[in-house]
Amino acid sequence: MSEVIAQLSDDAIGLLKQLIQTPSFSREEAGTADILANFLTQHGIPAQRQGNNVWAVGRNFDAQKPTILLNSHHDTVKPGVAWTYPPFGAVVEGDKLTGLGSNDAGASAVSLLATFRYFYERNTAFNLICAITAEEEISGANGIKSILPELGKIDLGIVGEPTGMHAAVAEKGLLVLDGVARGRTGHAARNEGDNALYKALDDIAWLRTYQFPQVSELLGPVKMTVTQISAGTQHNVVPDECRYVVDVRTNECYTNEEILAAVRAN
């Protein structure tokens, strides 16, 4: 490994530790945006920022050349209750670095930044822009979509996500459904009311087992997963409403409208 690559690698690992140690839940990424902007500036690269999105443009940008965008995100989901490591600890054991966002997508973000730094002052057949953006985990309006007009024409995008070190050329679409089951309130001690939670369980059982018949050769089947459920106000009252959220990962065989129609029909 050359000294240049070794230094880029060391810098990337140091940056990843800082990012892990700084909470950056979606819409709350200001701290990590500061770190990213400062990192670029400290290495002699002018950083641009809009909201919590940070990007930089190669020194020798030429509008006559095609432009490649290197993009990943620095927001994270919240840690699960079963974590056995401190989420913000950035714990190093051997060659493994563990922490919230270390894999999705901090490692990708710092690797793309290292690549961008390597090519920053070089004359190449292409332009490079590196954008580390916000709100990816919630498909937020203030993420990558909000800065695309600032980036200009992009001819090719390389998106950093954990894919097991296999190049991916497509990803499933996303449809989020808010489901509601309604019943009638009653007292739990008596045989009264119409339990909305039980109705929702019937809905969820269908969502869990239903298979859309058309399967994509590239993306596989449509996948539906219930990820949230909420019902009831106290232990002795039969709930008259139960709300749940369904994460639907779509393929190109169906439009969102067709998937929604199938769910409603059942």
C-alpha positions in Angstrom: 0.0 0.0 0.0 1.4 3.4 -1.0 1.9 6.1 1.6 -0.8 8.2 0.0 -3.4 5.4 0.2 -2.3 4.5 3.7 -2.9 8.1 4.9 -6.2 8.3 3.1 -7.3 5.1 4.9 -6.1 6.3 8.3 -8.0 9.6 7.8 -11.1 7.8 6.7 -11.1 5.6 9.8 -10.5 8.5 12.1 -13.4 10.4 10.4 -15.7 7.4 10.7 -15.0 7.2 14.5 -16.0 10.9 14.8 -19.2 10.3 12.8 -20.2 7.3 15.0 -19.5 9.2 18.2 -21.8 12.0 17.1 -25.6 11.2 17.0 -27.1 11.9 13.6 -30.6 10.6 13.5 -32.6 11.7 10.4 -33.4 15.4 10.5 -30.9 15.7 13.4 -27.6 15.6 11.5 -26.2 19.0 12.2 -23.3 17.7 14.3 -22.1 15.3 11.7 -22.6 17.8 8.9 -20.3 20.1 10.8 -17.7 17.3 11.1 -17.9 16.6 7.4 -17.6 20.2 6.3 -14.6 20.8 8.7 -12.9 17.6 7.4 -13.0 18.8 3.9 -11.8 22.3 4.8 -9.0 21.0 6.9 -7.8 19.1 3.9 -7.8 22.1 1.6 -11.1 21.4 -0.1 -13.9 24.0 -0.1 -17.0 22.5 1.4 -20.5 23.5 0.3 -23.5 23.0 2.6 -27.2 23.3 2.4 -29.1 22.3 5.5 -27.3 19.1 6.6 -26.1 18.2 3.2 -22.3 18.6 2.5 -20.6 18.4 -0.9 -17.5 19.4 -2.7 -16.5 19.7 -6.4 -13.2 18.6 -7.9 -10.6 21.4 -8.4 -10.4 21.0 -12.2 -14.1 20.9 -12.9 -14.7 21.3 -16.7 -18.3 21.7 -17.9 -17.3 20.0 -21.2 -16.6 16.7 -19.3 -19.1 14.2 -17.9 -19.7 14.4 -14.2 -19.6 11.5 -11.7 -21.4 12.0 -8.4 -20.2 10.1 -5.4 -23.0 10.0 -2.9 -23.8 8.5 0.5 -25.6 9.6 3.6 -24.7 10.4 7.2 -28.0 10.1 8.9 -28.9 7.0 10.9 -31.9 5.2 12.3 -32.1 5.0 16.1 -30.4 2.1 17.9 -32.4 -1.0 18.8 -32.9 -2.0 22.4 -30.9 -5.3 21.9 -27.6 -3.5 21.1 -24.7 -5.2 23.0 -22.2 -2.4 22.1 -22.6 1.3 22.9 -24.1 2.7 19.8 -21.9 5.8 19.9 -18.8 4.1 21.2 -16.9 3.5 18.0 -15.4 0.3 19.5 -12.4 -1.1 17.7 -11.8 -4.9 18.1 -9.1 -6.2 15.7 -10.1 -5.0 12.2 -13.7 -4.4 13.1 -15.2 -1.0 14.1 -18.6 -1.2 15.7 -21.1 1.6 16.2 -24.3 3.1 15.0 -24.0 4.0 11.3 -20.6 2.3 11.0 -22.0 0.1 8.2 -25.0 2.1 7.0 -23.6 4.2 5.7 -20.6 5.7 7.5 -18.1 3.3 6.0 -19.3 4.1 2.5 -19.4 7.9 3.1 -15.8 8.0 4.4 -14.6 5.7 1.6 -16.1 7.9 -1.1 -14.6 11.0 0.5 -11.2 9.2 0.5 -11.7 8.5 -3.2 -12.7 12.1 -3.9 -9.6 13.4 -2.1 -7.4 11.1 -4.1 -8.7 12.5 -7.4 -9.4 16.1 -6.2 -6.4 17.7 -7.9 -5.9 15.2 -10.7 -6.7 15.9 -14.4 -9.1 13.2 -15.4 -11.5 12.5 -18.2 -14.4 13.2 -15.9 -15.5 15.6 -13.2 -16.1 14.4 -9.6 -18.6 15.7 -7.1 -18.8 14.1 -3.7 -22.0 14.7 -1.7 -22.7 13.3 1.8 -26.3 13.9 2.4 -29.0 13.9 5.0 -32.4 12.3 5.6 -31.8 9.2 3.5 -33.3 6.8 6.1 -36.6 8.6 5.9 -36.6 9.6 2.2 -36.8 13.2 3.5 -37.4 16.2 1.4 -34.2 17.9 2.7 -31.8 15.2 1.6 -30.2 14.6 -1.8 -33.2 15.7 -3.7 -33.0 19.2 -2.3 -29.5 19.8 -3.6 -29.7 18.2 -7.0 -30.4 21.6 -8.7 -27.1 22.9 -7.1 -25.0 20.0 -8.5 -25.8 20.5 -12.2 -26.0 17.8 -14.7 -24.9 14.4 -13.4 -23.9 11.7 -15.9 -23.2 8.9 -13.5 -23.9 8.3 -9.9 -22.0 6.0 -7.6 -24.0 5.5 -4.4 -22.4 4.1 -1.3 -24.5 1.6 0.7 -23.7 -1.7 2.4 -24.1 -4.3 -0.3 -21.7 -7.0 0.9 -19.0 -5.6 -1.4 -21.0 -6.5 -4.5 -21.8 -3.8 -7.0 -25.5 -3.2 -7.4 -27.1 -1.6 -10.4 -30.6 -1.1 -9.1 -32.6 -1.0 -5.9 -36.2 -1.7 -5.0 -38.7 1.1 -4.7 -40.3 2.1 -1.4 -44.0 2.5 -0.5 -45.0 3.2 3.1 -48.6 2.3 4.1 -50.4 3.6 7.2 -53.0 1.0 8.1 -56.0 1.5 10.5 -58.3 -1.1 11.9 -61.4 0.2 13.7 -63.6 -1.5 16.3 -65.8 -0.5 19.2 -64.6 0.2 22.7 -65.7 -1.8 25.7 -64.6 -3.1 29.1 -62.0 -5.9 29.1 -63.7 -7.6 32.0 -67.0 -8.1 30.1 -67.8 -9.7 26.8 -68.3 -6.4 25.0 -66.7 -4.2 22.4 -65.1 -5.1 19.1 -61.3 -5.3 19.5 -59.6 -3.3 16.8 -56.2 -4.9 17.8 -57.6 -8.4 16.9 -58.8 -7.0 13.5 -55.4 -5.6 12.9 -53.7 -8.9 13.6 -55.8 -10.5 10.9 -54.6 -7.7 8.5 -51.0 -8.3 9.6 -51.3 -12.0 9.1 -52.3 -11.4 5.5 -49.6 -8.9 4.9 -47.0 -11.3 6.3 -47.9 -14.2 4.1 -49.2 -12.7 0.8 -46.9 -13.0 -2.2 -47.3 -10.8 -5.3 -47.2 -13.2 -8.2 -44.9 -11.2 -10.5 -41.2 -11.6 -9.5 -38.5 -9.4 -11.0 -35.5 -11.2 -12.4 -33.4 -8.3 -11.2 -35.0 -7.2 -7.9 -36.9 -10.3 -6.8 -40.4 -10.3 -5.2 -42.3 -7.4 -3.7 -41.7 -7.5 0.1 -44.1 -6.3 2.7 -43.1 -5.9 6.3 -45.1 -4.5 9.2 -42.7 -2.4 11.3 -44.9 -0.5 13.8 -48.1 -1.0 15.6 -50.0 1.0 18.2 -53.3 0.4 20.0 -55.1 1.0 23.3 -55.1 3.6 26.0 -55.1 1.4 29.2 -55.1 -2.2 30.2 -58.9 -2.6 30.9 -60.3 -0.9 27.8 -60.9 -2.8 24.6 -59.2 -0.7 21.9 -61.5 0.8 19.2 -58.5 1.7 16.9 -55.3 0.1 16.0 -52.7 1.7 13.7 -49.8 0.0 12.0 -47.2 0.9 9.4 -46.2 -1.3 6.5 -42.8 -1.0 4.7 -43.3 -2.2 1.1 -40.2 -2.8 -1.1 -41.4 -2.8 -4.7 -40.1 -4.1 -8.0 -40.6 -2.8 -11.5 -43.4 -5.3 -12.2 -46.0 -3.2 -10.3 -46.8 0.5 -9.9 -47.4 1.8 -6.4 -51.1 2.2 -7.3 -51.4 -1.4 -8.3 -49.8 -2.5 -5.0 -52.0 -0.3 -3.0 -55.1 -1.6 -4.9 -54.1 -5.2 -4.1 -53.7 -4.4 -0.4 -57.0 -2.6 -0.2 -58.8 -5.5 -2.0 -57.7 -7.9 0.7 
